[in-house]
């Protein structure tokens, strides 16, 4: 038999888990020492189980299920929001829930817009890049197989023409090059292009530790707050996340 318990917030859930943890450990230890045979003997000799008082009921709780599900997973399960299904989402103010309505007639799987990017930066000889004074030289990125390269002409001495980079036949890459005069222009173009492309998945290699924080720091120098510009910021786990897109760090 299972008992479902709901809580108004995560605080109440965590408090309940702390209070019931020692009871669970005690009950689980008792269960290890108890067999069906010993229970049958106890009943045969008249030792009926006591379930009427609080202690007897609490002794019957031997496990917790689904208590460790992440909050967003629990919400999706309860509201029946599934991956790979079309929904119409209407945003509201911060104090109200968004309206999420499923499209029953749309059955084709969505085609996500995937943006993979990498930055190249200046650095002092034998030193690691320092975002307080080193600059972004270029930003290269591919969007669903189409390549882009933004050049900072303040660092690079000549314009770069469009080119093809195809390391293998199955990885064909035609790159459009955007030559811009300053680092600020490079960052602004990248942010604006992201807003136009509206990627649903971002891919980096070691982006949480280098590309994102360096880009964020350099953007801030010119007055651009990355969270406000494209919705990405660092969470308490030092991972860059956005409510509107997924970030996959291929280094991890």
Helices and strands as residue ranges (DSSP letters): H 10-33, H 36-44, H 54-58, H 71-79, E 87-90, E 99-102, E 114-121, E 136-143, E 146-152, E 163-164, E 174-180, H 183-197, E 201-204, I 207-211, H 212-221, H 226-230, E 233-234, E 240-241, E 246-249
